Amino acid sequence: MLLRWMKEKIKYKQKTESIEDVISDFLVSVDFVHYEQKINGRNFFISYYSTLVDPDRVVKDCIPYLFQSNTNEMADIISHIPIEKKELVDRGEKVRELLMRGFLLISLNDEKKQYAIVDVKMSSEREVTAPEVEFSVTGPQEAFIEAVDTNINLIRKRLPIGELRTKELTIGTLTKTKVIILYIQGIADQDNLDTLVQRLQDVEIDQVMDANSLSQMISDRSLSLFPQFINTERPERFAAVLAEGKVGFFCEGSPEAIFGPTTLVEFFSSLEDYYLSWQIASAIRLLRYLAVTFSIFASPIYVAVLTYHYELIPRDLLGIIIGSRINIPFPPLIEAVFLELTIELLREAGARLPTKVGQTIGIVGGIVIGQASVEAGLTSNILLIIVALAALASFTTPVYQMGNTIRMIRFPYIILAAWLGVIGIGIALLYTLVHLLHLTSLGRPYLSPFYPPRFRDWKDAFIRLPFSWMSKRPIFLRPQKKKRLNFSNAVKKHDIDE
């Protein structure tokens, strides 16, 4: 009740604020310009933030056109200005908002006190460049940038249809961040769209830093380690999921798009899976699943076997392991945690340093520290190989957020393996499965199409079947238009004379 009363009080204060009060408030800032200009016997006041507007547009596209009208009607005066976004204003609240977005305020000093606002904001967009995080050898080489309008342009080039709809929201009491929701009318499920819009509208925060931080605020379970939305910097991937029936959004100032609802298997599919033949793509995808499984269980199984289950080690390998650990004073748990933390330190240091220095630290640091640890008797060379391969396998996940999740969940598995052996690994695995079964994304099952079983969606889960087999959109999305193509026509072959 108190929060609602404060909001109503703030709104009432903004509505009663005059334009003169706004200008007086802004004059405190040294970069706010407010001066009088005499044109054809009339006194104009020009007001704007010099750090937000393009000075060339003010001098060339705005001020000279004020000379072309001799009337005292502001509507007729601004009609000569060749700028699309311009309008008359009479509320201080709107003037305050638009001046902070790079607009120019023109006022005529007469009895009517007429005001007009013109868009002359400075364009600070960078050029569209190749993707860096989701890099691929084949396919388009364009990535989103921080400008929402440019990102929407990249999507509309790939989906030139009128059914592609956008909704705009403003989030953040301080940042006033523009958020654009995208979906395809007639394909996207209305419940998914309404859920996304409602959650974004319900966000109450003063600052929105990035689209990823916003996606965490609207997740079904914010305490979960598993990401419930997918972020992408590639326009073709975002366009593809919109065509499937998903919904997504852009955030002003963020070079990524967020979309959902999503499932666990989507975090292990790459764009290159669709650029290669389906046999090769399926083999690579299966290799990716095996690599992730190895990354999670390799170190815990080593700890469990050496702590409790010696009988599982083959006789030929047992002597090698005993020889590698004969001078190591630490139990397998300390040994594994030490190496895992060392790998994480090297990875974090390499990510925070400049590119060339970071690569050097990662390669040289790993070799030097690993060799020194073995020679000093702090760890065995077998575990060093296992941890290095597990770290390498974790990089096979195409989505960066899921890679971070895999890095983190290894530690509880290692601790339970040292405590209860293989039974501890089983308990950790069961807990993970139960958590994933309860997890949802925009209210949709996270483990779909495996649970609840949707066998028709398995054609693009563990393996990718030919495109002609993907005649229908995923069932778990509940698209309004389920059919994508006619399967019988897609597989039909015609002779040249037909």
Secondary structure by P-SEA (a helix, b strand, c coil): caaaaaaaaaaaaaaaccaaaaaaaacccccccccccccccbbbbbbbccccccccccccccccccccccccccccccccccccbbbbbccaaaaaaaaaabbbbbbbccccbbbbbbbbcccccccccccccccccccccccccccaaaaaaaaaaacccccbbbbbbbccccccbbbbbbbbcccccaaaaaaaaaaaaaccccccccaaaaaaaaccccccccccbbbbccaaaaaaaaaaccccccccccccccccccccccccccaaaaaccaaaaaaaaaaaaaaaaaaacaaaaaaaaaccccccccccaaaaaaaacccccccaaaaaaaaaaaaaaaaaaaaaccaaaaaaaaaaaaaaaaaaaaaaccccaaaaaaaaaaaaaaaccccaaaaaaaacaaaaaaaaaaacaaaaaaaaaaaaaaaaaacccccccccccccccccccccccccccccccccccccccccccccccccccccccccccc
